[in-house]
């Protein structure tokens, strides 16, 4: 019975990660002097979500992947993190850890992950949590490809934009089964949408060279959003533009897709402050991540991203409860047409999965 449940869980992740028109997220990094911020629009058909404060010192084992004799990744979280989750705790769509490392996912049609080999395997969304749990720099994320792989499965999957406290940025993509990254000199434009970075960068260079002849591209297409995002980043002027966080939200507004843009988030890395809005509650909210107790003996804290609150919500987080995780999972799956038929036992397994993690203190 358990094998049947975990097989269904594996199928769920494949269904969810197949590219769809509404999965058109945008992420970018914006900096001035020593201030680095990261902006992200999460575009999808469902707006339910939890903001979760994850603890350091937690022993974890990767969720099941459908491979014969696959070695599952195991680790103990070195750092605490804050993540934005829609399909359950430990399965984030992005977040930031206590060192200032930010990892965000966006769908990339045509993604092909590595074939099974001797490296431990992990699922696509949990790869994000692994990076936040273990690393503080872009260099470490790139190097992790030698010790960890994302299980291939079927369909396409996300690529990732990662930024550390020093302002280093990297795009991580899996093309023809190999990790391809751009950073430093090979990444002049600190943004990512839903095309490969190389394709997007070439398009922007073409547009920049012919901007006098062609207007700024409009519409929601991946490459159009990339060009507008990078153009606004290049136009930022510290003496005449808005404060960095406000300007980041202006960029997110420019590339938003109406009701499809469910969450908009800005991470101020230096101050460890996170700002966010949602389609259901467009009021600005923020919290101070460095105010939370990240020791594993303390309770995990969560916040409904759509709660009717505004302003500083640092003190509005509540203790995690399994029922809240289950409600999130059921609502998210029920509102996603391709996932409505998922069996109840599978939802229960996803709900209780965090209980298999343990504090090492």
C-alpha positions in Angstrom: 0.0 0.0 0.0 2.8 2.4 0.9 4.5 1.8 -2.4 1.3 2.7 -4.2 0.9 5.9 -2.2 4.4 7.1 -2.9 4.1 6.2 -6.6 1.0 8.4 -6.7 2.9 11.2 -5.0 5.6 10.9 -7.7 3.0 11.2 -10.4 1.6 14.3 -8.7 4.9 16.1 -8.9 5.2 15.3 -12.6 1.7 16.6 -13.3 2.2 19.8 -11.4 5.6 20.5 -13.1 4.3 20.1 -16.6 4.5 23.6 -18.1 1.1 25.4 -18.4 0.3 28.8 -19.8 -0.4 30.3 -16.4 3.0 29.2 -15.0 4.8 32.3 -16.1 6.8 33.5 -13.1 9.4 36.3 -13.1 12.4 36.7 -10.8 15.2 39.3 -10.7 17.9 40.8 -8.5 18.3 44.5 -8.0 21.2 46.1 -6.1 22.7 49.5 -5.1 25.9 49.8 -3.0 25.5 47.1 -0.4 21.8 46.6 -0.6 20.6 43.6 -2.6 16.9 42.8 -3.2 15.2 40.0 -5.0 11.8 40.3 -6.6 9.5 37.4 -7.6 6.0 37.1 -9.2 4.4 33.7 -8.7 1.9 33.3 -11.5 -0.5 30.3 -11.3 -4.2 29.4 -11.0 -4.2 28.9 -7.3 -3.4 31.5 -4.6 -3.4 29.5 -1.4 -0.1 29.5 0.4 1.8 29.4 3.6 4.9 31.3 4.6 6.9 28.9 6.7 9.8 29.5 9.1 12.0 26.4 8.8 14.5 25.5 11.5 18.2 24.6 11.5 19.3 21.2 13.0 16.5 19.2 11.4 17.3 15.7 10.1 15.6 15.1 6.7 15.2 12.4 4.1 14.0 13.2 0.6 10.5 12.3 -0.4 10.1 9.2 -2.5 11.2 9.3 -6.2 10.1 6.6 -8.7 13.4 5.0 -9.5 14.5 1.4 -8.9 17.0 1.3 -6.0 17.3 5.0 -5.9 19.4 6.4 -3.1 17.4 9.2 -1.5 19.2 12.3 -0.2 19.5 12.7 3.5 20.8 15.8 5.3 20.6 17.9 8.5 19.6 21.5 7.9 22.6 23.8 8.7 20.5 27.0 8.3 17.0 28.2 9.1 15.0 29.6 6.2 11.7 31.3 5.3 9.9 29.7 2.4 6.7 30.3 0.4 4.8 27.0 0.0 1.7 25.9 -1.8 1.9 22.1 -2.0 2.9 21.4 1.6 5.7 22.0 4.1 9.1 21.0 2.9 8.1 21.6 -0.8 8.7 25.3 -1.4 8.5 27.4 -4.5 11.2 29.7 -3.2 12.6 31.3 -0.1 15.6 32.8 1.7 17.8 31.4 4.4 19.4 33.0 7.5 22.7 33.7 5.6 20.8 35.7 2.9 20.8 33.1 0.2 17.7 33.3 -2.0 16.5 30.5 -4.3 13.5 30.9 -6.6 11.9 28.5 -9.2 10.3 29.3 -12.5 9.0 26.9 -15.1 11.2 26.2 -18.1 9.7 24.2 -20.9 12.1 21.6 -22.3 13.9 21.0 -19.0 15.6 17.6 -18.9 17.1 16.4 -15.6 20.0 13.9 -15.3 19.5 10.2 -15.8 19.8 8.1 -12.6 23.3 7.6 -11.4 25.2 7.1 -8.1 24.3 10.5 -6.7 21.5 10.7 -4.1 18.2 11.8 -5.6 15.7 14.5 -4.6 12.4 15.9 -6.1 12.3 19.2 -7.9 10.7 21.4 -5.3 12.5 19.8 -2.4 15.8 20.7 -4.2 15.0 24.3 -3.2 14.7 23.4 0.4 17.9 21.4 0.3 19.9 24.4 -1.0 18.4 26.7 1.6 19.1 24.2 4.3 22.7 23.6 3.4 24.4 26.5 1.7 25.2 30.2 1.9 26.9 31.0 -1.4 26.3 30.6 -5.1 29.6 28.7 -5.4 28.2 26.0 -3.0 25.0 25.7 -5.0 26.9 25.1 -8.3 29.2 22.6 -6.6 26.3 20.6 -5.1 25.6 19.1 -8.5 28.5 16.7 -7.8 26.7 15.3 -4.7 23.0 15.6 -5.6 20.7 15.2 -8.5 17.1 16.0 -9.2 15.1 12.9 -10.1 14.3 13.0 -13.9 10.7 11.7 -13.9 8.7 12.9 -16.9 7.6 16.2 -18.3 9.4 19.4 -17.9 10.3 21.2 -14.7 11.7 24.5 -13.2 14.9 26.3 -13.6 16.2 28.5 -10.7 17.6 31.9 -10.0 19.8 32.1 -6.9 21.3 35.1 -5.1 23.6 35.3 -2.1 24.4 38.0 0.4 27.4 39.2 -1.5 25.2 39.9 -4.5 26.4 37.0 -6.6 23.7 35.7 -8.9 23.4 32.4 -10.8 20.8 30.9 -13.1 20.6 27.1 -12.8 19.1 25.1 -15.7 19.0 21.5 -16.7 19.4 21.1 -20.4 19.8 17.7 -22.1 20.3 16.1 -18.7 23.2 18.4 -17.6 23.4 21.4 -15.3 24.0 24.6 -17.2 24.6 27.8 -15.2 25.4 31.4 -15.9 27.0 33.7 -13.3 29.3 36.7 -13.0 30.7 37.5 -16.5 28.3 35.1 -18.2 25.3 36.7 -16.5 25.2 40.4 -17.3 21.4 40.6 -16.8 20.2 39.4 -13.3 16.7 38.2 -14.3 14.9 35.0 -15.3 11.5 34.2 -16.7 10.4 31.1 -18.6 13.0 30.8 -21.4 16.6 29.7 -21.1 18.9 32.4 -19.8 21.0 32.3 -23.0 17.9 32.8 -25.2 16.6 35.6 -23.1 20.0 37.4 -22.9 20.5 37.3 -26.7 17.0 38.7 -27.2 17.6 41.6 -24.8 20.9 42.4 -26.5 19.1 42.5 -29.9 16.4 44.7 -28.5 18.9 47.0 -26.9 20.7 47.4 -30.1 17.5 48.2 -32.0 15.6 50.1 -29.3 15.3 53.2 -31.5 13.5 51.3 -34.1 11.3 49.0 -32.0 9.1 49.9 -29.0 9.4 48.1 -25.7 7.6 44.7 -26.0 4.3 44.3 -24.3 2.3 41.3 -23.3 2.9 38.4 -21.0 5.3 36.3 -23.1 8.4 35.1 -21.3 10.8 37.0 -23.5 8.8 40.2 -23.4 8.7 40.1 -19.6 12.5 39.5 -19.5 13.2 42.5 -21.7 11.0 44.8 -19.7 12.4 43.5 -16.4 16.0 44.0 -17.4 15.2 47.4 -19.0 13.8 48.7 -15.7 16.8 47.3 -13.7 19.1 49.2 -16.0 17.1 52.4 -15.7 17.3 52.4 -11.9 19.0 55.6 -10.6 19.6 55.9 -6.8 19.2 59.6 -6.7 16.0 59.9 -8.7 14.3 56.6 -8.5 12.3 55.2 -5.6 13.8 53.2 -2.7 15.1 49.9 -3.9 12.2 47.8 -2.4 9.5 50.1 -3.9 11.2 50.1 -7.3 11.3 46.3 -7.2 7.6 46.2 -6.7 7.2 48.6 -9.7 9.0 46.0 -11.8 6.8 43.2 -10.5 3.7 45.3 -11.3 5.0 46.0 -14.8 5.4 42.2 -15.6 2.3 41.1 -13.6 -0.4 39.1 -15.4 -3.6 40.3 -13.8 -5.4 37.6 -11.8 -2.8 35.0 -12.8 -0.2 36.7 -10.6 -1.0 35.3 -7.2 2.0 36.4 -5.1 4.5 39.2 -5.4 7.5 39.1 -3.0 10.6 41.2 -2.4 13.4 39.9 -0.3 15.7 42.6 1.2 18.8 40.5 1.9 20.8 42.9 3.9 18.0 43.7 6.4 16.5 40.1 6.4 13.1 41.7 5.7 10.6 40.1 3.4 7.8 42.1 1.8 4.8 40.5 0.0 1.4 41.0 -1.5 -1.1 38.5 -2.8 -4.0 38.7 -5.3 -6.5 38.0 -2.5 -4.9 40.6 -0.2 -3.1 43.2 -2.2 -2.1 45.2 0.9 1.6 45.5 1.6 2.9 43.3 4.4 6.3 42.6 5.7 8.2 40.8 8.4 11.6 40.7 9.9 13.0 37.2 9.4 15.9 37.7 11.8 13.3 38.1 14.6 12.4 34.4 14.6 13.9 31.6 16.8 15.5 29.2 14.3 16.6 26.5 16.8 15.0 23.2 16.0 13.7 22.8 19.5 11.3 25.7 19.0 8.0 25.5 17.2 7.8 25.9 13.4 6.0 29.2 12.6 3.6 29.7 9.7 1.5 32.5 8.2 -1.4 32.3 5.7 -0.2 34.5 2.8 -3.8 35.7 2.2 -4.6 36.6 5.8 -6.5 39.9 6.1 -3.7 41.8 7.8 -1.3 44.5 6.7 1.9 46.3 7.6 4.4 44.6 10.0 3.2 41.0 10.4 6.2 39.6 12.3 4.1 38.9 15.4 1.2 37.4 13.4 2.9 34.0 12.7 1.4 31.1 14.5 2.6 27.6 15.5 2.6 25.0 12.7 -0.1 22.4 12.9 -0.5 19.3 10.7 -4.1 20.2 10.0 -3.1 23.5 8.5 -0.7 21.7 6.2 -3.4 19.3 5.2 -5.9 22.0 4.5 -3.3 23.8 2.3 -2.6 20.7 0.4 -6.2 19.8 -0.1 -7.2 23.3 -1.2 -4.3 23.6 -3.6 -5.0 20.2 -5.2 -8.7 20.7 -5.4 -8.3 24.0 -7.2 -5.9 22.6 -9.8 -7.9 20.7 -12.4 -5.2 18.1 -13.1 -4.9 17.2 -9.4 -8.5 17.0 -8.3 -8.6 13.2 -8.6 -5.7 12.5 -6.4 -6.6 9.8 -3.8 -7.1 10.8 -0.2 -4.3 8.5 1.0 -1.9 10.4 -1.1 -2.9 13.7 0.3 -2.6 12.3 3.8 1.0 11.1 3.1 2.0 14.6 1.9 0.3 16.0 5.0 2.2 13.9 7.5 5.5 13.9 5.5 7.1 16.7 7.8 6.6 14.4 10.8 9.3 12.2 9.4 11.8 15.0 10.0 13.5 15.2 13.4 15.4 17.7 15.5 19.0 16.7 16.1 19.5 18.7 19.2 
